[in-house]
Amino acid sequence: MAAGLVWAVSELSAFGHYTGVYGLALEHVALSQRRATDIVAPVVFDYRGVDTLGEEFILFAAAVGTAILLRGQRGETEAEQSGQRAQERAEQVRRPVRALGAAMTGPTVVVGAYTIAHGHLTPGGGFQGGLIVSAATVLVYAAGQAVAFRRVSPEPVLELADGVGAAAFALVAIGGLIFGLAALHNFLPLGTQSNLLSGGMLPLLNLAVGIEVAGAVTLIISEFVDQTLLRSRR
């Protein structure tokens, strides 16, 4: 296996000498057509945007399926017991850990939001930024603040974010049809290159995906944490 890996790596093209025809063609047309300095953004949300729409709804279905399956295994009384267990575990977490988790949560959300907002300008985007935002949930739970998190972001809010993000992507996608164009065809001003408000509809699609990914992944994490707390109590 090691020999095969070395052989595969040795056959890679030299760094900075990309020879893919598809990539070279996009390099010449994407910047002028969409004014997005991150070429990946117009590829993901424009040239192959239908694939991305399908991928987003796959994640949406996964989050909904996870919630249905796990909630079906516990009743209302058991859900209350998992909350009590979370409170008990919070008291066992040392204060420095709780303070560190609380201190890192805010910056993590800011980095995630920045990654989403600048996805058409720099490497990143809605998928990556949404995952970073949802990572803040892990910090909250690791710091023993599951109960506090539920008060700030209850499950209905996470479900709403998941649904709104998925629906927003679909609505922007059909915007081109409303204006007599093709689905996912840009219908907004392209703006000035390298500005935050540029790239036409790319920032809106990044935002929609970021909301959906953050809501879906956070909902999945929340459901598994509740299930773990319930099992540990048993």
C-alpha positions in Angstrom: 0.0 0.0 0.0 2.8 2.4 0.9 4.6 1.7 -2.4 1.3 2.4 -4.3 0.8 5.7 -2.5 4.4 6.8 -3.3 3.9 5.8 -6.9 0.6 7.7 -7.1 2.1 10.9 -5.6 5.1 10.7 -7.9 2.8 10.8 -10.9 1.1 14.1 -9.8 1.7 17.2 -11.9 4.3 19.7 -10.6 2.8 22.4 -8.4 1.7 25.4 -10.3 1.5 23.5 -13.6 -2.2 22.5 -13.9 -3.1 21.0 -17.2 -6.9 20.3 -16.8 -8.8 21.7 -19.8 -12.0 22.3 -17.8 -10.1 24.3 -15.1 -8.2 26.3 -17.6 -11.4 27.2 -19.5 -13.0 28.4 -16.3 -10.0 30.4 -15.3 -10.4 32.5 -18.5 -14.2 33.0 -18.4 -15.3 32.8 -14.7 -13.8 36.1 -13.6 -15.3 38.2 -16.4 -18.6 36.4 -16.3 -19.2 36.4 -12.5 -16.5 38.7 -11.1 -15.8 36.2 -8.4 -12.1 36.0 -7.5 -12.6 32.5 -6.0 -13.2 30.4 -9.1 -14.7 27.6 -7.0 -17.7 29.7 -6.1 -19.1 30.2 -9.7 -18.4 26.5 -10.4 -20.3 25.3 -7.4 -23.2 27.8 -7.5 -23.4 28.5 -11.2 -21.8 26.3 -13.7 -22.8 23.1 -11.8 -25.3 24.7 -9.4 -27.9 22.0 -9.9 -25.6 19.5 -8.4 -25.1 21.7 -5.4 -28.8 22.1 -5.0 -29.1 18.3 -4.8 -26.3 18.0 -2.3 -27.9 20.6 -0.1 -31.2 18.7 0.0 -29.3 15.5 0.7 -28.0 17.1 3.9 -31.5 18.5 4.7 -32.9 15.0 4.4 -30.1 13.6 6.5 -30.9 16.1 9.3 -34.6 15.4 9.2 -34.1 11.7 9.1 -31.7 11.8 12.1 -34.2 13.8 14.1 -37.1 11.5 13.3 -35.2 8.3 14.1 -33.7 9.5 17.4 -36.8 11.3 18.7 -38.8 8.2 17.9 -36.7 6.3 20.5 -37.4 8.6 23.4 -40.5 10.2 24.8 -41.2 13.5 26.4 -40.3 12.2 29.8 -37.0 10.8 28.6 -36.2 14.1 26.9 -36.6 15.9 30.2 -34.3 13.3 31.8 -31.6 14.0 29.2 -31.9 17.7 30.2 -31.4 16.8 33.9 -28.4 14.7 32.9 -26.9 17.6 31.0 -27.2 19.8 34.1 -25.5 17.2 36.2 -22.6 16.8 33.7 -22.2 20.6 33.5 -21.5 20.7 37.2 -18.7 18.1 36.7 -16.9 20.2 34.1 -14.1 22.3 35.6 -14.4 26.0 35.4 -11.3 26.6 33.2 -12.7 24.2 30.6 -16.1 26.0 30.8 -14.4 29.4 30.5 -12.3 28.3 27.5 -15.3 26.9 25.7 -17.3 30.0 26.3 -14.4 32.2 25.1 -13.9 30.3 21.9 -17.5 30.0 20.9 -17.9 33.7 19.8 -14.7 33.8 17.7 -15.7 30.5 16.1 -19.0 31.9 15.0 -17.4 35.0 13.7 -14.8 33.0 11.6 -17.7 30.9 10.2 -19.7 34.0 9.3 -16.6 35.5 7.6 -16.0 32.4 5.7 -19.6 32.4 4.4 -19.7 36.1 3.5 -16.3 36.0 1.6 -16.9 32.6 -0.1 -16.9 34.2 -3.6 -13.7 36.2 -2.9 -11.5 33.9 -0.9 -11.4 30.1 -0.3 -14.4 29.1 1.7 -18.1 29.5 1.3 -21.4 28.3 2.7 -20.5 24.7 3.2 -17.2 25.4 4.9 -18.5 28.4 6.9 -21.7 26.5 8.0 -19.5 23.7 9.4 -17.4 26.2 11.3 -20.4 27.8 12.8 -21.8 24.4 13.9 -18.4 23.6 15.4 -19.3 26.2 18.0 -22.0 23.8 19.2 -19.3 21.2 20.0 -17.5 23.8 22.1 -20.6 24.6 24.0 -21.4 21.0 24.7 -17.7 20.2 25.6 -17.9 23.1 28.1 -20.9 21.5 29.8 -23.3 24.2 28.6 -25.9 22.0 26.8 -28.7 23.5 28.9 -27.7 27.1 28.2 -27.4 26.3 24.5 -30.9 24.9 24.4 -32.3 28.1 25.9 -30.5 30.2 23.3 -31.1 27.9 20.3 -33.9 25.5 20.9 -34.6 22.7 18.5 -37.4 24.6 16.7 -34.9 27.3 15.8 -32.5 24.8 14.4 -35.2 23.1 12.4 -36.3 26.5 11.0 -32.7 27.4 10.0 -32.4 24.1 8.2 -35.6 24.6 6.3 -35.1 28.3 5.6 -31.6 27.7 4.2 -32.7 24.9 1.9 -35.8 26.8 0.7 -33.8 30.0 0.1 -31.3 28.2 -2.2 -34.2 26.8 -4.2 -35.9 30.2 -4.4 -32.8 31.9 -5.6 -32.3 29.1 -8.1 -35.7 29.6 -9.7 -35.2 33.4 -9.7 -33.7 33.1 -13.2 -36.9 31.5 -14.4 -39.0 34.3 -13.0 -36.9 36.8 -15.0 -37.2 34.7 -18.2 -33.8 33.1 -17.9 -32.6 29.6 -17.0 -32.6 28.2 -13.5 -29.6 29.3 -11.5 -28.8 31.9 -14.1 -27.6 35.1 -12.5 -30.2 37.9 -12.4 -28.5 40.3 -10.0 -25.9 43.1 -10.7 -22.4 41.6 -10.7 -20.9 44.6 -8.9 -17.3 45.5 -8.7 -14.6 42.8 -8.7 -13.1 42.0 -5.2 -15.9 43.9 -3.4 -18.0 42.0 -0.8 -21.2 42.9 -2.7 -20.1 41.4 -6.0 -20.6 38.1 -7.9 -24.3 38.6 -8.5 -26.3 35.9 -6.8 -23.2 34.0 -5.5 -23.2 35.7 -2.0 -27.0 34.9 -1.6 -26.4 31.3 -2.4 -23.4 31.1 -0.1 -25.6 32.6 2.7 -28.4 30.2 2.0 -26.1 27.2 2.1 -24.3 28.5 5.2 -27.6 28.8 7.1 -28.8 25.4 6.0 -25.5 23.6 6.8 -25.1 25.3 10.2 -28.7 24.5 11.1 -28.6 20.9 9.8 -25.3 19.9 11.4 -26.1 21.6 14.6 -29.5 19.8 14.7 -27.7 16.5 14.1 -25.2 17.2 16.9 -27.9 18.2 19.3 -29.9 15.0 18.6 -27.0 12.8 19.2 -26.0 14.6 22.4 -29.5 14.2 23.7 -29.4 10.5 22.9 -26.0 10.1 24.5 -27.1 11.8 27.7 -30.2 9.6 27.8 -28.2 6.4 27.3 -25.6 7.4 29.9 -28.4 8.0 32.4 -29.8 4.5 31.8 
